[in-house]
Amino acid sequence: MSKLSHSLPRLQDEWVKRHVMYPGLEETLKACKYPWYIVTSRAKHRTLKLVDAMLDMQWPEDTPRLYCKLLPPNQRKIETLQ
């Protein structure tokens, strides 16, 4: 195994720790009695890692509650949703 392979889990953990939720968001999402969805321009595997780490929720890779699309540099998110 290469040095990079050994350091990837540590780098991923550091990456997750750099993300912070808005105050009250975690409690609001966990208390919500309706299904909620995430729309993001992040890669799906990264978003799933954040959901797991920040909300302690394990969503399957094929969850319909997560819409991820890597956008072209000049495309705005609102254009993608229309």
PDB file with one MODEL, atoms N, CA, C and O in Angstrom:
MODEL        1
ATOM      1  N   MET A   1       0.831  -1.184   0.000  1.00  0.00           N
ATOM      2  CA  MET A   1       0.000   0.000   0.000  1.00  0.00           C
ATOM      3  C   MET A   1       0.875   1.247   0.000  1.00  0.00           C
ATOM      4  O   MET A   1       1.916   1.297   0.656  1.00  0.00           O
ATOM      5  N   SER A   2       0.435   2.243  -0.742  1.00  0.00           N
ATOM      6  CA  SER A   2       1.213   3.470  -0.825  1.00  0.00           C
ATOM      7  C   SER A   2       0.970   4.354   0.398  1.00  0.00           C
ATOM      8  O   SER A   2       0.034   4.137   1.167  1.00  0.00           O
ATOM      9  N   LYS A   3       1.832   5.350   0.554  1.00  0.00           N
ATOM     10  CA  LYS A   3       1.657   6.309   1.654  1.00  0.00           C
ATOM     11  C   LYS A   3       0.336   7.048   1.516  1.00  0.00           C
ATOM     12  O   LYS A   3      -0.329   7.332   2.512  1.00  0.00           O
ATOM     13  N   LEU A   4      -0.047   7.361   0.274  1.00  0.00           N
ATOM     14  CA  LEU A   4      -1.304   8.073   0.036  1.00  0.00           C
ATOM     15  C   LEU A   4      -2.489   7.221   0.488  1.00  0.00           C
ATOM     16  O   LEU A   4      -3.422   7.741   1.101  1.00  0.00           O
ATOM     17  N   SER A   5      -2.466   5.930   0.198  1.00  0.00           N
ATOM     18  CA  SER A   5      -3.554   5.044   0.607  1.00  0.00           C
ATOM     19  C   SER A   5      -3.720   5.041   2.119  1.00  0.00           C
ATOM     20  O   SER A   5      -4.841   5.001   2.627  1.00  0.00           O
ATOM     21  N   HIS A   6      -2.616   5.084   2.827  1.00  0.00           N
ATOM     22  CA  HIS A   6      -2.675   5.088   4.289  1.00  0.00           C
ATOM     23  C   HIS A   6      -3.168   6.426   4.829  1.00  0.00           C
ATOM     24  O   HIS A   6      -3.788   6.470   5.892  1.00  0.00           O
ATOM     25  N   SER A   7      -2.905   7.505   4.119  1.00  0.00           N
ATOM     26  CA  SER A   7      -3.280   8.823   4.629  1.00  0.00           C
ATOM     27  C   SER A   7      -4.678   9.261   4.185  1.00  0.00           C
ATOM     28  O   SER A   7      -5.202  10.235   4.726  1.00  0.00           O
ATOM     29  N   LEU A   8      -5.297   8.579   3.223  1.00  0.00           N
ATOM     30  CA  LEU A   8      -6.616   8.995   2.735  1.00  0.00           C
ATOM     31  C   LEU A   8      -7.683   9.037   3.826  1.00  0.00           C
ATOM     32  O   LEU A   8      -8.406  10.031   3.900  1.00  0.00           O
ATOM     33  N   PRO A   9      -7.824   8.025   4.671  1.00  0.00           N
ATOM     34  CA  PRO A   9      -8.840   8.135   5.727  1.00  0.00           C
ATOM     35  C   PRO A   9      -8.623   9.347   6.632  1.00  0.00           C
ATOM     36  O   PRO A   9      -9.587  10.003   7.027  1.00  0.00           O
ATOM     37  N   ARG A  10      -7.386   9.644   6.958  1.00  0.00           N
ATOM     38  CA  ARG A  10      -7.080  10.803   7.797  1.00  0.00           C
ATOM     39  C   ARG A  10      -7.440  12.090   7.066  1.00  0.00           C
ATOM     40  O   ARG A  10      -8.005  13.003   7.668  1.00  0.00           O
ATOM     41  N   LEU A  11      -7.124  12.174   5.788  1.00  0.00           N
ATOM     42  CA  LEU A  11      -7.447  13.362   4.999  1.00  0.00           C
ATOM     43  C   LEU A  11      -8.957  13.546   4.875  1.00  0.00           C
ATOM     44  O   LEU A  11      -9.456  14.670   4.939  1.00  0.00           O
ATOM     45  N   GLN A  12      -9.687  12.439   4.699  1.00  0.00           N
ATOM     46  CA  GLN A  12     -11.143  12.523   4.614  1.00  0.00           C
ATOM     47  C   GLN A  12     -11.733  13.008   5.927  1.00  0.00           C
ATOM     48  O   GLN A  12     -12.647  13.833   5.928  1.00  0.00           O
ATOM     49  N   ASP A  13     -11.226  12.510   7.040  1.00  0.00           N
ATOM     50  CA  ASP A  13     -11.701  12.953   8.349  1.00  0.00           C
ATOM     51  C   ASP A  13     -11.447  14.445   8.541  1.00  0.00           C
ATOM     52  O   ASP A  13     -12.309  15.165   9.046  1.00  0.00           O
ATOM     53  N   GLU A  14     -10.282  14.903   8.143  1.00  0.00           N
ATOM     54  CA  GLU A  14      -9.965  16.333   8.257  1.00  0.00           C
ATOM     55  C   GLU A  14     -10.890  17.161   7.370  1.00  0.00           C
ATOM     56  O   GLU A  14     -11.326  18.243   7.764  1.00  0.00           O
ATOM     57  N   TRP A  15     -11.188  16.659   6.182  1.00  0.00           N
ATOM     58  CA  TRP A  15     -12.086  17.361   5.257  1.00  0.00           C
ATOM     59  C   TRP A  15     -13.471  17.502   5.882  1.00  0.00           C
ATOM     60  O   TRP A  15     -14.063  18.580   5.828  1.00  0.00           O
ATOM     61  N   VAL A  16     -13.994  16.434   6.470  1.00  0.00           N
ATOM     62  CA  VAL A  16     -15.316  16.471   7.091  1.00  0.00           C
ATOM     63  C   VAL A  16     -15.337  17.456   8.250  1.00  0.00           C
ATOM     64  O   VAL A  16     -16.307  18.196   8.412  1.00  0.00           O
ATOM     65  N   LYS A  17     -14.290  17.477   9.050  1.00  0.00           N
ATOM     66  CA  LYS A  17     -14.237  18.362  10.217  1.00  0.00           C
ATOM     67  C   LYS A  17     -14.256  19.840   9.837  1.00  0.00           C
ATOM     68  O   LYS A  17     -14.607  20.685  10.661  1.00  0.00           O
ATOM     69  N   ARG A  18     -13.886  20.158   8.605  1.00  0.00           N
ATOM     70  CA  ARG A  18     -13.863  21.560   8.155  1.00  0.00           C
ATOM     71  C   ARG A  18     -15.258  22.091   7.829  1.00  0.00           C
ATOM     72  O   ARG A  18     -15.439  23.293   7.638  1.00  0.00           O
ATOM     73  N   HIS A  19     -16.229  21.205   7.768  1.00  0.00           N
ATOM     74  CA  HIS A  19     -17.596  21.611   7.443  1.00  0.00           C
ATOM     75  C   HIS A  19     -18.396  21.795   8.722  1.00  0.00           C
ATOM     76  O   HIS A  19     -18.358  20.961   9.627  1.00  0.00           O
ATOM     77  N   VAL A  20     -19.121  22.904   8.778  1.00  0.00           N
ATOM     78  CA  VAL A  20     -19.912  23.242   9.954  1.00  0.00           C
ATOM     79  C   VAL A  20     -21.327  23.564   9.499  1.00  0.00           C
ATOM     80  O   VAL A  20     -21.524  24.255   8.500  1.00  0.00           O
ATOM     81  N   MET A  21     -22.303  23.063  10.233  1.00  0.00           N
ATOM     82  CA  MET A  21     -23.702  23.365   9.906  1.00  0.00           C
ATOM     83  C   MET A  21     -24.098  24.718  10.465  1.00  0.00           C
ATOM     84  O   MET A  21     -23.523  25.208  11.436  1.00  0.00           O
ATOM     85  N   TYR A  22     -25.087  25.301   9.830  1.00  0.00           N
ATOM     86  CA  TYR A  22     -25.653  26.529  10.361  1.00  0.00           C
ATOM     87  C   TYR A  22     -26.272  26.217  11.725  1.00  0.00           C
ATOM     88  O   TYR A  22     -26.786  25.119  11.937  1.00  0.00           O
ATOM     89  N   PRO A  23     -26.224  27.174  12.643  1.00  0.00           N
ATOM     90  CA  PRO A  23     -26.804  26.940  13.975  1.00  0.00           C
ATOM     91  C   PRO A  23     -28.285  26.545  13.878  1.00  0.00           C
ATOM     92  O   PRO A  23     -29.069  27.189  13.181  1.00  0.00           O
ATOM     93  N   GLY A  24     -28.642  25.485  14.584  1.00  0.00           N
ATOM     94  CA  GLY A  24     -30.015  25.010  14.636  1.00  0.00           C
ATOM     95  C   GLY A  24     -30.439  24.099  13.504  1.00  0.00           C
ATOM     96  O   GLY A  24     -31.509  23.494  13.579  1.00  0.00           O
ATOM     97  N   LEU A  25     -29.637  23.980  12.458  1.00  0.00           N
ATOM     98  CA  LEU A  25     -30.028  23.173  11.303  1.00  0.00           C
ATOM     99  C   LEU A  25     -30.130  21.689  11.653  1.00  0.00           C
ATOM    100  O   LEU A  25     -31.095  21.028  11.270  1.00  0.00           O
ATOM    101  N   GLU A  26     -29.154  21.167  12.368  1.00  0.00           N
ATOM    102  CA  GLU A  26     -29.174  19.741  12.718  1.00  0.00           C
ATOM    103  C   GLU A  26     -30.441  19.395  13.496  1.00  0.00           C
ATOM    104  O   GLU A  26     -31.120  18.421  13.172  1.00  0.00           O
ATOM    105  N   GLU A  27     -30.758  20.179  14.508  1.00  0.00           N
ATOM    106  CA  GLU A  27     -31.943  19.918  15.323  1.00  0.00           C
ATOM    107  C   GLU A  27     -33.218  20.017  14.492  1.00  0.00           C
ATOM    108  O   GLU A  27     -34.137  19.215  14.654  1.00  0.00           O
ATOM    109  N   THR A  28     -33.266  21.002  13.605  1.00  0.00           N
ATOM    110  CA  THR A  28     -34.441  21.197  12.757  1.00  0.00           C
ATOM    111  C   THR A  28     -34.643  20.011  11.828  1.00  0.00           C
ATOM    112  O   THR A  28     -35.760  19.510  11.699  1.00  0.00           O
ATOM    113  N   LEU A  29     -33.584  19.559  11.184  1.00  0.00           N
ATOM    114  CA  LEU A  29     -33.701  18.428  10.263  1.00  0.00           C
ATOM    115  C   LEU A  29     -34.087  17.146  10.991  1.00  0.00           C
ATOM    116  O   LEU A  29     -34.931  16.385  10.517  1.00  0.00           O
ATOM    117  N   LYS A  30     -33.470  16.915  12.135  1.00  0.00           N
ATOM    118  CA  LYS A  30     -33.770  15.685  12.883  1.00  0.00           C
ATOM    119  C   LYS A  30     -35.190  15.692  13.441  1.00  0.00           C
ATOM    120  O   LYS A  30     -35.790  14.628  13.593  1.00  0.00           O
ATOM    121  N   ALA A  31     -35.737  16.860  13.748  1.00  0.00           N
ATOM    122  CA  ALA A  31     -37.080  16.954  14.306  1.00  0.00           C
ATOM    123  C   ALA A  31     -38.168  17.023  13.226  1.00  0.00           C
ATOM    124  O   ALA A  31     -39.352  16.875  13.528  1.00  0.00           O
ATOM    125  N   CYS A  32     -37.776  17.241  11.999  1.00  0.00           N
ATOM    126  CA  CYS A  32     -38.746  17.399  10.910  1.00  0.00           C
ATOM    127  C   CYS A  32     -39.518  16.098  10.701  1.00  0.00           C
ATOM    128  O   CYS A  32     -38.924  15.031  10.553  1.00  0.00           O
ATOM    129  N   LYS A  33     -40.855  16.199  10.691  1.00  0.00           N
ATOM    130  CA  LYS A  33     -41.660  14.993  10.521  1.00  0.00           C
ATOM    131  C   LYS A  33     -41.943  14.684   9.049  1.00  0.00           C
ATOM    132  O   LYS A  33     -42.582  13.679   8.737  1.00  0.00           O
ATOM    133  N   TYR A  34     -41.480  15.527   8.168  1.00  0.00           N
ATOM    134  CA  TYR A  34     -41.652  15.325   6.735  1.00  0.00           C
ATOM    135  C   TYR A  34     -40.311  14.980   6.102  1.00  0.00           C
ATOM    136  O   TYR A  34     -39.268  15.388   6.613  1.00  0.00           O
ATOM    137  N   PRO A  35     -40.318  14.240   5.007  1.00  0.00           N
ATOM    138  CA  PRO A  35     -39.041  13.963   4.334  1.00  0.00           C
ATOM    139  C   PRO A  35     -38.437  15.261   3.797  1.00  0.00           C
ATOM    140  O   PRO A  35     -39.155  16.122   3.288  1.00  0.00           O
ATOM    141  N   TRP A  36     -37.154  15.392   3.912  1.00  0.00           N
ATOM    142  CA  TRP A  36     -36.459  16.550   3.375  1.00  0.00           C
ATOM    143  C   TRP A  36     -35.392  16.068   2.406  1.00  0.00           C
ATOM    144  O   TRP A  36     -34.974  14.911   2.442  1.00  0.00           O
ATOM    145  N   TYR A  37     -34.967  16.959   1.556  1.00  0.00           N
ATOM    146  CA  TYR A  37     -34.086  16.603   0.448  1.00  0.00           C
ATOM    147  C   TYR A  37     -32.878  17.525   0.430  1.00  0.00           C
ATOM    148  O   TYR A  37     -32.912  18.640   0.952  1.00  0.00           O
ATOM    149  N   ILE A  38     -31.825  17.038  -0.174  1.00  0.00           N
ATOM    150  CA  ILE A  38     -30.614  17.835  -0.354  1.00  0.00           C
ATOM    151  C   ILE A  38     -30.367  17.979  -1.849  1.00  0.00           C
ATOM    152  O   ILE A  38     -30.348  16.993  -2.586  1.00  0.00           O
ATOM    153  N   VAL A  39     -30.180  19.210  -2.283  1.00  0.00           N
ATOM    154  CA  VAL A  39     -29.799  19.510  -3.653  1.00  0.00           C
ATOM    155  C   VAL A  39     -28.449  20.201  -3.564  1.00  0.00           C
ATOM    156  O   VAL A  39     -28.315  21.232  -2.906  1.00  0.00           O
ATOM    157  N   THR A  40     -27.456  19.635  -4.223  1.00  0.00           N
ATOM    158  CA  THR A  40     -26.104  20.168  -4.100  1.00  0.00           C
ATOM    159  C   THR A  40     -25.315  19.960  -5.388  1.00  0.00           C
ATOM    160  O   THR A  40     -25.632  19.095  -6.205  1.00  0.00           O
ATOM    161  N   SER A  41     -24.296  20.765  -5.540  1.00  0.00           N
ATOM    162  CA  SER A  41     -23.385  20.584  -6.669  1.00  0.00           C
ATOM    163  C   SER A  41     -22.160  19.767  -6.246  1.00  0.00           C
ATOM    164  O   SER A  41     -21.218  19.614  -7.022  1.00  0.00           O
ATOM    165  N   ARG A  42     -22.173  19.252  -5.039  1.00  0.00           N
ATOM    166  CA  ARG A  42     -21.084  18.387  -4.569  1.00  0.00           C
ATOM    167  C   ARG A  42     -21.237  16.987  -5.158  1.00  0.00           C
ATOM    168  O   ARG A  42     -22.321  16.596  -5.591  1.00  0.00           O
ATOM    169  N   ALA A  43     -20.159  16.257  -5.166  1.00  0.00           N
ATOM    170  CA  ALA A  43     -20.197  14.852  -5.583  1.00  0.00           C
ATOM    171  C   ALA A  43     -21.009  14.053  -4.560  1.00  0.00           C
ATOM    172  O   ALA A  43     -20.952  14.325  -3.361  1.00  0.00           O
ATOM    173  N   LYS A  44     -21.756  13.074  -5.043  1.00  0.00           N
ATOM    174  CA  LYS A  44     -22.648  12.301  -4.181  1.00  0.00           C
ATOM    175  C   LYS A  44     -21.898  11.616  -3.043  1.00  0.00           C
ATOM    176  O   LYS A  44     -22.354  11.652  -1.900  1.00  0.00           O
ATOM    177  N   HIS A  45     -20.758  10.993  -3.332  1.00  0.00           N
ATOM    178  CA  HIS A  45     -20.044  10.262  -2.269  1.00  0.00           C
ATOM    179  C   HIS A  45     -19.581  11.211  -1.163  1.00  0.00           C
ATOM    180  O   HIS A  45     -19.534  10.828   0.006  1.00  0.00           O
ATOM    181  N   ARG A  46     -19.243  12.431  -1.526  1.00  0.00           N
ATOM    182  CA  ARG A  46     -18.833  13.410  -0.514  1.00  0.00           C
ATOM    183  C   ARG A  46     -20.031  13.887   0.306  1.00  0.00           C
ATOM    184  O   ARG A  46     -19.930  14.047   1.522  1.00  0.00           O
ATOM    185  N   THR A  47     -21.140  14.108  -0.348  1.00  0.00           N
ATOM    186  CA  THR A  47     -22.344  14.552   0.352  1.00  0.00           C
ATOM    187  C   THR A  47     -22.827  13.477   1.318  1.00  0.00           C
ATOM    188  O   THR A  47     -23.212  13.783   2.446  1.00  0.00           O
ATOM    189  N   LEU A  48     -22.808  12.219   0.880  1.00  0.00           N
ATOM    190  CA  LEU A  48     -23.212  11.130   1.768  1.00  0.00           C
ATOM    191  C   LEU A  48     -22.305  11.050   2.993  1.00  0.00           C
ATOM    192  O   LEU A  48     -22.771  10.762   4.096  1.00  0.00           O
ATOM    193  N   LYS A  49     -21.035  11.299   2.804  1.00  0.00           N
ATOM    194  CA  LYS A  49     -20.092  11.280   3.926  1.00  0.00           C
ATOM    195  C   LYS A  49     -20.431  12.400   4.919  1.00  0.00           C
ATOM    196  O   LYS A  49     -20.372  12.195   6.131  1.00  0.00           O
ATOM    197  N   LEU A  50     -20.783  13.572   4.407  1.00  0.00           N
ATOM    198  CA  LEU A  50     -21.153  14.674   5.290  1.00  0.00           C
ATOM    199  C   LEU A  50     -22.457  14.394   6.034  1.00  0.00           C
ATOM    200  O   LEU A  50     -22.564  14.693   7.224  1.00  0.00           O
ATOM    201  N   VAL A  51     -23.448  13.823   5.347  1.00  0.00           N
ATOM    202  CA  VAL A  51     -24.716  13.484   5.995  1.00  0.00           C
ATOM    203  C   VAL A  51     -24.470  12.497   7.125  1.00  0.00           C
ATOM    204  O   VAL A  51     -25.030  12.629   8.214  1.00  0.00           O
ATOM    205  N   ASP A  52     -23.637  11.519   6.858  1.00  0.00           N
ATOM    206  CA  ASP A  52     -23.318  10.517   7.874  1.00  0.00           C
ATOM    207  C   ASP A  52     -22.590  11.154   9.060  1.00  0.00           C
ATOM    208  O   ASP A  52     -22.957  10.929  10.214  1.00  0.00           O
ATOM    209  N   ALA A  53     -21.574  11.938   8.775  1.00  0.00           N
ATOM    210  CA  ALA A  53     -20.747  12.516   9.837  1.00  0.00           C
ATOM    211  C   ALA A  53     -21.465  13.614  10.623  1.00  0.00           C
ATOM    212  O   ALA A  53     -21.335  13.684  11.845  1.00  0.00           O
ATOM    213  N   MET A  54     -22.216  14.464   9.938  1.00  0.00           N
ATOM    214  CA  MET A  54     -22.796  15.629  10.599  1.00  0.00           C
ATOM    215  C   MET A  54     -24.177  15.361  11.194  1.00  0.00           C
ATOM    216  O   MET A  54     -24.568  15.992  12.176  1.00  0.00           O
ATOM    217  N   LEU A  55     -24.910  14.425  10.599  1.00  0.00           N
ATOM    218  CA  LEU A  55     -26.272  14.158  11.062  1.00  0.00           C
ATOM    219  C   LEU A  55     -26.441  12.752  11.632  1.00  0.00           C
ATOM    220  O   LEU A  55     -27.509  12.402  12.134  1.00  0.00           O
ATOM    221  N   ASP A  56     -25.391  11.958  11.552  1.00  0.00           N
ATOM    222  CA  ASP A  56     -25.441  10.562  12.000  1.00  0.00           C
ATOM    223  C   ASP A  56     -26.577   9.809  11.306  1.00  0.00           C
ATOM    224  O   ASP A  56     -27.327   9.063  11.934  1.00  0.00           O
ATOM    225  N   MET A  57     -26.680  10.027   9.988  1.00  0.00           N
ATOM    226  CA  MET A  57     -27.687   9.358   9.168  1.00  0.00           C
ATOM    227  C   MET A  57     -26.972   8.642   8.032  1.00  0.00           C
ATOM    228  O   MET A  57     -26.168   9.241   7.319  1.00  0.00           O
ATOM    229  N   GLN A  58     -27.264   7.380   7.871  1.00  0.00           N
ATOM    230  CA  GLN A  58     -26.649   6.610   6.809  1.00  0.00           C
ATOM    231  C   GLN A  58     -27.671   6.436   5.688  1.00  0.00           C
ATOM    232  O   GLN A  58     -28.608   5.646   5.797  1.00  0.00           O
ATOM    233  N   TRP A  59     -27.471   7.184   4.623  1.00  0.00           N
ATOM    234  CA  TRP A  59     -28.351   7.089   3.461  1.00  0.00           C
ATOM    235  C   TRP A  59     -27.712   6.179   2.432  1.00  0.00           C
ATOM    236  O   TRP A  59     -26.495   6.208   2.251  1.00  0.00           O
ATOM    237  N   PRO A  60     -28.527   5.360   1.747  1.00  0.00           N
ATOM    238  CA  PRO A  60     -27.968   4.521   0.684  1.00  0.00           C
ATOM    239  C   PRO A  60     -27.535   5.375  -0.507  1.00  0.00           C
ATOM    240  O   PRO A  60     -28.022   6.488  -0.701  1.00  0.00           O
ATOM    241  N   GLU A  61     -26.649   4.853  -1.268  1.00  0.00           N
ATOM    242  CA  GLU A  61     -26.116   5.556  -2.445  1.00  0.00           C
ATOM    243  C   GLU A  61     -27.233   5.986  -3.406  1.00  0.00           C
ATOM    244  O   GLU A  61     -27.124   7.021  -4.063  1.00  0.00           O
ATOM    245  N   ASP A  62     -28.292   5.197  -3.485  1.00  0.00           N
ATOM    246  CA  ASP A  62     -29.361   5.472  -4.448  1.00  0.00           C
ATOM    247  C   ASP A  62     -30.559   6.198  -3.833  1.00  0.00           C
ATOM    248  O   ASP A  62     -31.657   6.135  -4.385  1.00  0.00           O
ATOM    249  N   THR A  63     -30.377   6.876  -2.717  1.00  0.00           N
ATOM    250  CA  THR A  63     -31.481   7.573  -2.071  1.00  0.00           C
ATOM    251  C   THR A  63     -32.102   8.623  -2.991  1.00  0.00           C
ATOM    252  O   THR A  63     -31.380   9.379  -3.641  1.00  0.00           O
ATOM    253  N   PRO A  64     -33.432   8.674  -3.052  1.00  0.00           N
ATOM    254  CA  PRO A  64     -34.078   9.720  -3.862  1.00  0.00           C
ATOM    255  C   PRO A  64     -34.080  11.076  -3.153  1.00  0.00           C
ATOM    256  O   PRO A  64     -34.504  12.075  -3.736  1.00  0.00           O
ATOM    257  N   ARG A  65     -33.617  11.121  -1.916  1.00  0.00           N
ATOM    258  CA  ARG A  65     -33.610  12.371  -1.146  1.00  0.00           C
ATOM    259  C   ARG A  65     -32.362  13.209  -1.403  1.00  0.00           C
ATOM    260  O   ARG A  65     -32.188  14.266  -0.798  1.00  0.00           O
ATOM    261  N   LEU A  66     -31.512  12.750  -2.279  1.00  0.00           N
ATOM    262  CA  LEU A  66     -30.256  13.439  -2.545  1.00  0.00           C
ATOM    263  C   LEU A  66     -30.088  13.639  -4.044  1.00  0.00           C
ATOM    264  O   LEU A  66     -30.017  12.676  -4.807  1.00  0.00           O
ATOM    265  N   TYR A  67     -30.023  14.906  -4.457  1.00  0.00           N
ATOM    266  CA  TYR A  67     -29.797  15.234  -5.857  1.00  0.00           C
ATOM    267  C   TYR A  67     -28.447  15.917  -5.958  1.00  0.00           C
ATOM    268  O   TYR A  67     -28.268  17.047  -5.506  1.00  0.00           O
ATOM    269  N   CYS A  68     -27.511  15.220  -6.553  1.00  0.00           N
ATOM    270  CA  CYS A  68     -26.158  15.758  -6.723  1.00  0.00           C
ATOM    271  C   CYS A  68     -25.865  15.862  -8.208  1.00  0.00           C
ATOM    272  O   CYS A  68     -26.127  14.941  -8.982  1.00  0.00           O
ATOM    273  N   LYS A  69     -25.328  16.984  -8.576  1.00  0.00           N
ATOM    274  CA  LYS A  69     -24.934  17.165  -9.974  1.00  0.00           C
ATOM    275  C   LYS A  69     -23.760  18.119 -10.001  1.00  0.00           C
ATOM    276  O   LYS A  69     -23.843  19.251  -9.523  1.00  0.00           O
ATOM    277  N   LEU A  70     -22.682  17.653 -10.559  1.00  0.00           N
ATOM    278  CA  LEU A  70     -21.536  18.528 -10.723  1.00  0.00           C
ATOM    279  C   LEU A  70     -21.849  19.465 -11.887  1.00  0.00           C
ATOM    280  O   LEU A  70     -22.075  19.026 -13.015  1.00  0.00           O
ATOM    281  N   LEU A  71     -21.857  20.743 -11.593  1.00  0.00           N
ATOM    282  CA  LEU A  71     -22.268  21.734 -12.575  1.00  0.00           C
ATOM    283  C   LEU A  71     -21.090  22.257 -13.384  1.00  0.00           C
ATOM    284  O   LEU A  71     -19.970  22.358 -12.883  1.00  0.00           O
ATOM    285  N   PRO A  72     -21.359  22.585 -14.636  1.00  0.00           N
ATOM    286  CA  PRO A  72     -20.321  23.274 -15.413  1.00  0.00           C
ATOM    287  C   PRO A  72     -19.982  24.596 -14.726  1.00  0.00           C
ATOM    288  O   PRO A  72     -20.822  25.160 -14.024  1.00  0.00           O
ATOM    289  N   PRO A  73     -18.778  25.087 -14.918  1.00  0.00           N
ATOM    290  CA  PRO A  73     -18.324  26.281 -14.193  1.00  0.00           C
ATOM    291  C   PRO A  73     -19.245  27.495 -14.283  1.00  0.00           C
ATOM    292  O   PRO A  73     -19.364  28.236 -13.307  1.00  0.00           O
ATOM    293  N   ASN A  74     -19.892  27.720 -15.407  1.00  0.00           N
ATOM    294  CA  ASN A  74     -20.703  28.933 -15.572  1.00  0.00           C
ATOM    295  C   ASN A  74     -22.196  28.701 -15.360  1.00  0.00           C
ATOM    296  O   ASN A  74     -22.991  29.617 -15.568  1.00  0.00           O
ATOM    297  N   GLN A  75     -22.587  27.515 -14.957  1.00  0.00           N
ATOM    298  CA  GLN A  75     -24.005  27.225 -14.758  1.00  0.00           C
ATOM    299  C   GLN A  75     -24.393  27.458 -13.305  1.00  0.00           C
ATOM    300  O   GLN A  75     -23.708  26.998 -12.391  1.00  0.00           O
ATOM    301  N   ARG A  76     -25.485  28.166 -13.098  1.00  0.00           N
ATOM    302  CA  ARG A  76     -25.959  28.447 -11.755  1.00  0.00           C
ATOM    303  C   ARG A  76     -26.873  27.313 -11.283  1.00  0.00           C
ATOM    304  O   ARG A  76     -27.526  26.661 -12.098  1.00  0.00           O
ATOM    305  N   LYS A  77     -26.919  27.079  -9.977  1.00  0.00           N
ATOM    306  CA  LYS A  77     -27.749  26.001  -9.418  1.00  0.00           C
ATOM    307  C   LYS A  77     -29.219  26.175  -9.785  1.00  0.00           C
ATOM    308  O   LYS A  77     -29.897  25.195 -10.094  1.00  0.00           O
ATOM    309  N   ILE A  78     -29.716  27.400  -9.756  1.00  0.00           N
ATOM    310  CA  ILE A  78     -31.118  27.639 -10.051  1.00  0.00           C
ATOM    311  C   ILE A  78     -31.465  27.197 -11.464  1.00  0.00           C
ATOM    312  O   ILE A  78     -32.571  26.711 -11.701  1.00  0.00           O
ATOM    313  N   GLU A  79     -30.547  27.354 -12.401  1.00  0.00           N
ATOM    314  CA  GLU A  79     -30.779  26.925 -13.781  1.00  0.00           C
ATOM    315  C   GLU A  79     -30.903  25.405 -13.847  1.00  0.00           C
ATOM    316  O   GLU A  79     -31.680  24.882 -14.646  1.00  0.00           O
ATOM    317  N   THR A  80     -30.169  24.716 -13.042  1.00  0.00           N
ATOM    318  CA  THR A  80     -30.212  23.258 -13.028  1.00  0.00           C
ATOM    319  C   THR A  80     -31.552  22.767 -12.493  1.00  0.00           C
ATOM    320  O   THR A  80     -32.078  21.762 -12.972  1.00  0.00           O
ATOM    321  N   LEU A  81     -32.108  23.463 -11.506  1.00  0.00           N
ATOM    322  CA  LEU A  81     -33.350  23.034 -10.885  1.00  0.00           C
ATOM    323  C   LEU A  81     -34.586  23.330 -11.727  1.00  0.00           C
ATOM    324  O   LEU A  81     -35.632  22.713 -11.526  1.00  0.00           O
ATOM    325  N   GLN A  82     -34.481  24.248 -12.649  1.00  0.00           N
ATOM    326  CA  GLN A  82     -35.671  24.616 -13.455  1.00  0.00           C
ATOM    327  C   GLN A  82     -36.006  23.581 -14.487  1.00  0.00           C
ATOM    328  O   GLN A  82     -36.970  23.744 -15.235  1.00  0.00           O
TER     329      GLN A  82
ENDMDL
END
